[in-house]
Amino acid sequence: MGRRKGFIGLIDAMARDAARQARQAEAEKKRLEREYKRLQKERARSVALSTKEAKQRYLLSRENEVEIMNDTLNDYIDELKKILTHTLSKDDTISFKSLRLSTKYRSFKPPTNLAKSLNPPVLEDYLSKVVAPDFLAKLLPGAEKRYKQSLKAAEAQYKVALNKYEQEESERKRQLAKLEEEYEKSKQEYLIKAEERNQEVDELEALYLAHDKDTVVTYNSMVLERSEYPDGFPQNFRLTYDPESKQLLIEYELPPKEVIPTEQEYKYVKSKDSISDKKRKNNEIAELYQDMIAAVTLRTIHEVFEADQCNSLLLVVFNGYISAVDPATGKDIVRYVVSVRVTKDAFLDLNLEKLDKLVCLRNLGAQVSPRPAELLAVKPIVEFNMVDKRFVEESDILSSLDARPNLMDLNPFEFENLVSNLFGRMGLETKLTRSSKDGGVDAVAFDTRPVIGGKVVIQAKRYKNVVGVSAVRDLYGTMMNEGANKGILVTTSNYGPDAYEFSKDKPIELIDGGGLLYLLEQNGTRARIIFSD
């Protein structure tokens, strides 16, 4: 009975132990399952966090991209607004000294491996490596013979080394001599070039100081070519100069309206993962464009006046034009959108840092397009070809063979009729009024065009000397008395700065000798002007 109870107790213990182990196994299984789920969740959280961080980094990169685009856009707009003030901190004068080449040439510096002689081999260095046998060694058979052989071998090595040294030294000297020869050749070529260049610069400076027409044009072209503008500005121009009146005429290509960005701001649209832009208003584009044109005009005039070293410029005429394509015909067209003539004294009196650019131009009597972006054109104050006087500088034998009449040879009556016929061919109805003692002519003309037409007073001065402001005042007085809409003064010579300054804000047109010859040729009459001594 006791044995049976013991057996049952053993079975019960085994069952309890098995149950315990089963519970432990189940608990471990559940623990492992929980750990697995925990790890899965941890991994999912890690992946989600990594994805979120990557997305945040991407969003940040896109936002940075937009920020850079906006900074670039704003910097460019700021650059456009500072076109005029940008040049005020710079000296536009070109130093003729800076155009010269230095007559000093770099010293000869050979490579390190060729600069110094090689160290020659020394016989003693080779012989010293051979150890002479001592007293005991000499007792050995052949010791003396081996010693002498070693000496001969050392001498042979020395001779080989010496031969190699002599070859290398000879090659070094050859290469060094070649480099010295090339250096001397290069030096002589440079010095000759420098001498020629410096002689050209000296000649250029002398001609410039003498107000040589072509040299003044060259100098001022260099000034304008050095002017720095934003990308997209064509910077094409042509110049002509009249030494008599010291007038420089500049025809300057202005950039198209496309240089004004149509975008006002960039934004990143997160939902679409795209960059959109807010458009700039049309009236803002038009204002920026007109301001930029005024800035280029004033800046160009400032640069040539500031760079004037020898008072070669008393007057500057600036004609700004835009090259475009006519949408109606598809042909290339040129439209003048600003034209101004200003004296040096009047311009240098301006404070370019504080003035309103458009108001300033209008105060200078400029013709400014109210809508340049639409290519609304203005009439140039002076046409480029009218400045080409085509005067005959000297009266010689060959001049008598020229079939063109010399206007200075005409009598007052002939000159009156010439001027009257000229403006008649140009579409005006002219009537001569009187002849003055100095050969001038007063005429009243009528422009029959509606709205813009009216009464025109024309006066001509067959002068050799510069026409001053008094003649312009007389014309203006005549206009007031006649109730004329416009006055035209024609001369065979040229005008002084005071004459242009007086007429800048009045309906007066001044035509000098070159302009008269140009208008005559354009209307079928070729002539010339020769001043006799």
C-alpha positions in Angstrom: 0.0 0.0 0.0 2.8 2.3 0.9 4.6 1.4 -2.3 1.5 2.2 -4.3 1.2 5.6 -2.7 4.8 6.3 -3.4 4.3 5.4 -7.0 1.2 7.6 -7.3 3.1 10.5 -5.6 5.9 10.0 -8.2 3.5 10.0 -11.1 1.8 13.1 -9.6 5.1 14.9 -9.3 6.1 14.0 -12.8 2.7 15.2 -14.1 3.1 18.5 -12.1 6.6 18.8 -13.4 5.5 18.2 -17.0 2.7 20.7 -16.5 5.1 23.2 -15.2 7.5 22.6 -18.1 4.5 22.9 -20.5 3.5 26.2 -18.8 7.1 27.4 -19.0 7.3 26.4 -22.6 4.0 28.2 -23.4 5.1 31.2 -21.4 8.4 31.2 -23.3 6.6 30.9 -26.6 4.3 33.8 -25.7 7.3 35.7 -24.5 9.1 35.1 -27.8 5.9 36.0 -29.7 5.6 39.2 -27.7 9.3 39.9 -28.3 8.9 39.2 -32.0 5.9 41.5 -32.2 7.8 44.1 -30.2 10.8 43.9 -32.6 8.5 44.0 -35.6 6.8 47.1 -34.2 10.2 48.6 -33.3 11.4 47.9 -36.8 8.3 49.4 -38.3 8.7 52.5 -36.1 12.3 52.7 -37.2 11.4 52.3 -40.9 8.6 54.9 -40.5 11.0 57.2 -38.7 13.6 56.8 -41.3 11.1 57.4 -44.0 9.7 60.4 -42.2 13.2 61.8 -41.8 14.0 61.1 -45.5 10.8 62.8 -46.5 11.6 65.7 -44.2 15.0 66.0 -45.7 13.5 65.9 -49.2 11.0 68.6 -48.3 13.7 70.7 -46.8 15.8 70.3 -50.0 12.9 71.4 -52.1 12.2 74.4 -49.8 15.9 75.3 -50.0 15.7 75.1 -53.8 12.9 77.5 -53.9 14.7 79.8 -51.4 17.7 79.9 -53.7 15.5 80.6 -56.7 13.9 83.5 -54.9 17.2 84.8 -53.7 18.6 84.6 -57.3 15.5 86.4 -58.6 15.6 89.1 -56.0 19.3 89.6 -56.5 18.8 90.0 -60.3 16.0 92.6 -59.8 18.2 94.4 -57.3 21.0 94.4 -59.9 18.6 95.9 -62.5 17.5 98.6 -60.1 21.2 99.5 -59.3 22.4 99.8 -62.9 23.0 103.5 -62.6 24.4 103.6 -59.0 26.6 100.6 -59.8 28.9 102.8 -62.0 29.1 105.7 -59.6 31.6 104.0 -57.3 33.9 103.3 -60.3 36.3 105.6 -62.1 35.5 105.1 -65.8 38.7 107.0 -66.9 41.0 104.8 -68.9 44.6 105.3 -67.9 46.9 105.2 -70.9 49.6 104.1 -68.6 47.6 100.9 -67.9 47.6 100.2 -71.6 51.3 100.1 -71.8 53.4 96.9 -71.5 56.1 96.8 -68.9 59.7 96.8 -70.4 60.8 94.6 -67.6 61.0 90.9 -68.4 61.0 88.0 -66.0 64.5 86.8 -65.0 65.8 83.5 -66.2 65.1 80.8 -63.7 66.0 77.3 -65.0 64.5 74.1 -63.4 66.2 73.0 -60.2 67.6 69.9 -61.8 69.4 72.0 -64.4 70.4 75.0 -62.3 73.4 73.5 -60.5 76.3 71.4 -61.8 76.3 67.7 -60.8 78.9 66.6 -58.2 81.6 64.6 -60.0 82.7 61.2 -58.7 85.8 61.1 -56.5 88.3 58.3 -57.0 89.3 58.2 -53.3 85.6 57.4 -52.5 85.9 54.2 -54.5 89.4 53.3 -53.4 88.6 53.8 -49.7 86.1 51.0 -49.9 88.9 48.5 -50.7 90.4 47.4 -47.4 94.2 46.7 -47.5 95.3 43.3 -46.0 96.9 43.5 -42.6 100.1 41.7 -41.7 98.5 38.3 -41.0 96.3 38.6 -44.1 99.3 39.1 -46.2 100.7 35.8 -45.1 97.8 34.1 -46.9 98.5 33.0 -50.5 97.0 35.4 -53.1 96.1 38.1 -50.6 98.2 40.8 -52.3 96.9 39.8 -55.7 93.3 40.0 -54.6 93.9 43.4 -53.1 95.3 44.7 -56.3 92.4 43.3 -58.3 90.0 45.0 -55.9 91.8 48.3 -56.4 91.6 47.9 -60.2 87.9 47.0 -59.9 87.3 50.2 -57.8 89.2 52.2 -60.4 87.0 50.7 -63.1 83.8 51.6 -61.2 85.1 55.1 -60.8 85.8 55.4 -64.6 82.3 54.2 -65.4 80.8 56.7 -62.9 83.0 59.5 -64.3 81.9 58.7 -67.8 78.3 58.7 -66.8 78.8 62.0 -64.9 80.4 63.6 -68.0 77.5 62.5 -70.2 74.9 63.7 -67.7 76.7 67.0 -67.2 77.0 67.5 -70.9 73.3 66.9 -71.4 72.5 69.2 -68.5 74.5 72.0 -70.1 72.9 71.3 -73.5 69.4 71.6 -72.1 70.3 74.6 -70.0 71.8 76.3 -73.1 68.6 75.5 -75.1 66.4 77.0 -72.3 68.6 80.1 -72.2 68.4 80.5 -76.0 64.6 80.1 -75.9 64.4 82.6 -73.0 66.5 85.2 -74.9 64.3 84.7 -77.9 61.1 85.1 -75.9 62.6 88.1 -74.1 63.5 89.9 -77.4 60.1 89.1 -78.9 58.4 90.5 -75.8 60.5 93.6 -75.7 59.9 94.3 -79.3 56.2 93.8 -78.8 56.2 96.0 -75.7 58.1 98.8 -77.6 55.6 98.6 -80.5 52.7 98.5 -78.1 53.9 101.4 -76.0 54.6 103.5 -79.1 51.1 102.8 -80.3 49.7 103.8 -76.9 51.8 107.0 -77.0 50.5 107.8 -80.4 46.9 107.0 -79.3 47.3 109.3 -76.3 48.7 112.2 -78.4 45.9 111.9 -80.9 43.3 111.7 -78.2 44.7 114.8 -76.5 44.6 116.5 -79.9 40.8 115.6 -80.2 41.4 113.5 -83.2 38.0 112.3 -84.3 38.7 108.6 -84.8 40.8 108.4 -81.7 38.1 110.1 -79.5 35.7 107.5 -80.9 38.1 104.7 -80.1 38.8 105.9 -76.6 35.1 106.2 -75.8 34.4 102.8 -77.3 36.9 101.3 -74.9 35.1 103.1 -72.0 31.7 101.6 -73.0 33.1 98.2 -73.7 34.5 98.0 -70.1 31.1 98.7 -68.7 29.6 95.7 -66.8 26.0 94.8 -67.2 23.8 91.8 -66.2 23.4 88.9 -68.6 21.0 89.5 -71.5 22.2 93.1 -72.2 23.5 93.3 -75.8 25.9 96.2 -75.3 26.0 97.0 -79.0 26.7 100.6 -79.9 28.3 102.9 -82.5 29.8 106.3 -81.9 30.6 109.3 -84.0 32.3 112.5 -83.0 32.3 116.1 -84.2 35.6 117.8 -83.2 34.2 121.3 -84.0 31.3 121.2 -81.6 32.9 118.5 -79.4 29.8 116.5 -79.6 29.7 112.7 -79.2 26.7 110.8 -80.6 26.0 107.4 -79.1 23.6 105.0 -80.7 23.1 102.2 -78.1 21.1 99.0 -78.4 19.0 98.5 -75.3 18.0 95.1 -74.0 14.5 93.7 -74.9 11.7 93.7 -72.3 12.4 90.0 -71.8 15.3 90.9 -69.5 12.6 91.8 -66.9 11.6 88.5 -65.2 7.9 87.7 -65.4 8.1 85.8 -62.2 7.7 87.7 -59.0 8.1 84.8 -56.5 8.5 81.0 -56.5 6.6 78.7 -54.1 6.9 75.0 -53.4 3.5 73.1 -53.5 3.9 70.2 -51.1 0.7 68.4 -52.2 1.9 68.3 -55.9 5.6 68.2 -55.2 6.1 70.9 -57.7 7.4 74.5 -57.8 5.0 77.2 -59.0 5.5 80.9 -59.6 3.6 84.0 -58.9 3.5 86.2 -62.0 4.7 89.8 -61.9 2.0 92.3 -62.8 2.3 93.8 -66.3 2.4 97.4 -65.1 5.3 96.5 -62.7 7.2 94.9 -65.7 6.6 98.0 -67.7 7.8 100.3 -64.9 10.9 98.2 -64.3 11.7 98.2 -68.0 11.3 101.9 -68.4 13.4 102.6 -65.3 16.1 100.3 -66.6 16.1 102.1 -70.0 16.5 105.5 -68.2 19.3 104.0 -66.0 21.3 102.7 -69.0 20.8 106.1 -70.7 22.1 108.2 -67.8 24.8 105.6 -67.0 26.2 105.7 -70.5 26.3 109.5 -70.6 27.9 109.5 -67.1 30.6 107.1 -68.2 31.8 109.0 -71.2 31.7 112.4 -69.4 33.6 111.0 -66.4 36.2 109.3 -68.6 36.8 112.5 -70.6 40.5 113.4 -69.8 41.1 116.3 -72.1 37.7 118.1 -72.3 37.0 116.6 -75.7 33.3 116.3 -74.9 31.1 119.3 -74.4 27.9 117.6 -75.7 26.7 114.0 -75.7 23.7 112.8 -77.7 22.3 109.4 -76.7 19.9 107.5 -79.0 18.7 104.3 -77.4 17.0 101.7 -79.6 15.6 98.3 -79.3 16.1 95.5 -81.9 13.0 93.4 -82.3 10.9 91.4 -84.8 7.8 93.0 -86.2 5.0 90.5 -85.4 3.0 91.7 -88.4 5.8 91.1 -91.0 8.3 88.8 -89.2 11.1 91.2 -90.3 13.7 92.7 -88.0 13.0 96.2 -86.9 14.7 99.0 -84.9 12.7 101.3 -82.7 14.2 104.3 -80.9 12.7 104.6 -77.5 14.9 107.4 -75.9 16.9 110.3 -77.3 18.6 113.0 -75.3 21.2 115.7 -75.9 22.9 117.2 -72.9 25.9 119.5 -72.2 28.7 118.4 -69.9 28.2 121.2 -67.4 24.5 120.5 -67.1 25.0 116.8 -66.6 27.8 117.1 -64.1 25.6 119.2 -62.0 23.2 116.3 -61.5 23.2 114.2 -58.3 22.8 110.7 -59.9 22.4 109.0 -56.6 19.2 110.7 -55.6 17.4 111.9 -58.7 14.3 110.3 -60.3 15.7 108.9 -63.6 12.6 109.6 -65.8 12.0 113.0 -64.4 15.7 113.9 -64.9 15.6 112.8 -68.6 12.5 114.8 -69.3 14.0 117.8 -67.5 17.0 117.4 -69.9 14.6 117.7 -72.8 14.8 114.1 -73.7 12.4 112.2 -76.0 11.3 109.2 -73.9 8.9 106.6 -75.1 5.9 106.3 -72.7 5.6 102.6 -73.5 9.0 101.2 -74.6 7.9 97.6 -73.8 5.3 98.0 -76.6 8.0 99.5 -78.9 6.3 102.8 -79.1 9.0 104.9 -80.9 10.3 108.4 -80.5 12.2 110.6 -83.1 15.9 110.8 -82.4 17.0 114.4 -81.6 20.0 113.9 -83.9 20.2 111.1 -86.5 23.5 109.3 -86.6 24.3 110.0 -90.2 23.6 113.8 -89.7 26.8 114.1 -87.6 29.0 113.0 -90.6 29.9 116.4 -91.9 31.7 115.3 -95.0 33.4 118.6 -95.0 36.4 119.2 -97.4 39.1 120.1 -94.9 41.3 122.0 -97.5 40.6 123.7 -100.7 43.0 122.4 -103.3 43.2 122.0 -107.0 41.2 118.8 -107.0 38.3 120.4 -105.1 37.6 122.5 -108.2 36.9 119.4 -110.1 34.1 118.4 -107.7 30.7 119.0 -109.2 29.1 119.5 -105.8 28.3 123.2 -105.1 30.0 124.8 -102.1 27.3 126.3 -100.0 29.6 129.0 -98.9 29.9 130.2 -102.5 26.1 130.8 -102.8 24.8 134.4 -102.6 22.1 135.2 -100.0 19.3 134.8 -102.5 20.6 131.4 -103.8 21.0 130.2 -100.2 17.5 131.4 -99.3 16.0 129.4 -102.2 18.1 126.4 -101.4 16.8 126.2 -97.8 13.3 127.0 -98.9 13.3 124.2 -101.5 14.8 121.8 -99.1 12.0 122.1 -96.6 9.5 122.2 -99.4 10.7 118.8 -100.6 10.4 117.6 -97.0 6.7 118.3 -97.1 6.4 121.8 -95.7 4.8 124.7 -97.5 7.5 127.5 -97.2 7.3 131.2 -97.9 10.4 133.4 -97.8 9.9 136.5 -95.6 13.1 138.5 -95.7 16.9 138.3 -96.2 19.2 139.3 -93.5 22.5 141.1 -94.0 24.6 138.2 -92.9 23.2 135.8 -95.5 20.7 134.3 -93.2 17.1 133.7 -94.2 13.8 133.9 -92.4 11.0 131.7 -93.7 7.6 130.8 -92.5 6.5 127.3 -93.3 3.4 125.3 -92.6 3.2 121.6 -91.7 -0.2 120.6 -93.2 -0.5 117.4 -91.2 -3.5 117.3 -88.9 -3.0 117.4 -85.1 0.8 117.5 -85.1 1.2 120.1 -87.9 1.2 123.9 -87.7 3.3 127.0 -88.3 7.1 126.6 -88.4 9.6 129.4 -88.4 12.9 128.7 -90.2 16.1 130.7 -89.9 19.4 129.9 -91.6 22.9 131.2 -90.7 25.6 130.9 -93.4 28.3 131.1 -90.8 31.9 130.0 -90.5 32.0 130.3 -86.7 30.1 128.6 -84.0 26.5 129.7 -83.6 25.9 130.9 -80.1 22.9 131.1 -77.9 21.9 134.6 -79.0 20.8 133.2 -82.5 18.6 130.6 -80.7 17.1 133.3 -78.5 16.3 135.4 -81.6 14.6 132.4 -83.3 12.6 131.7 -80.1 11.5 135.4 -80.0 10.4 135.2 -83.7 8.4 132.0 -82.9 6.6 133.8 -80.1 5.8 136.8 -82.3 4.6 134.6 -85.2 2.7 132.2 -82.9 4.6 129.3 -84.4 4.5 125.7 -83.1 8.1 125.0 -83.9 11.4 126.7 -84.8 14.2 125.4 -87.0 17.7 127.0 -87.1 20.0 125.9 -89.9 23.7 126.7 -90.1 26.6 125.9 -92.3 28.9 125.6 -89.2 27.9 124.2 -85.8 26.4 125.2 -82.4 27.9 125.8 -79.0 26.8 124.0 -75.8 24.8 127.1 -74.6 22.7 126.9 -77.8 21.8 123.3 -77.1 21.2 124.0 -73.4 18.8 126.8 -74.2 16.8 124.8 -76.8 16.6 121.5 -74.8 13.1 122.1 -73.4 11.7 124.2 -76.3 10.2 123.2 -79.7 13.4 124.2 -81.5 15.4 122.0 -83.8 19.1 122.9 -84.5 20.6 121.6 -87.7 24.3 122.1 -88.2 26.4 121.9 -91.3 26.6 118.2 -91.4 22.9 117.8 -90.8 22.2 120.3 -93.6 24.4 118.3 -96.1 22.7 115.1 -95.0 19.2 116.5 -95.5 20.1 117.9 -98.9 21.5 114.6 -100.0 18.4 112.7 -98.7 16.3 115.0 -100.8 18.3 114.8 -104.0 20.9 117.5 -103.7 24.6 116.7 -103.1 26.6 119.7 -101.8 29.7 120.5 -99.7 30.9 123.1 -97.3 34.4 124.6 -97.7 35.4 127.5 -95.5 37.9 129.8 -97.2 40.6 131.5 -95.2 
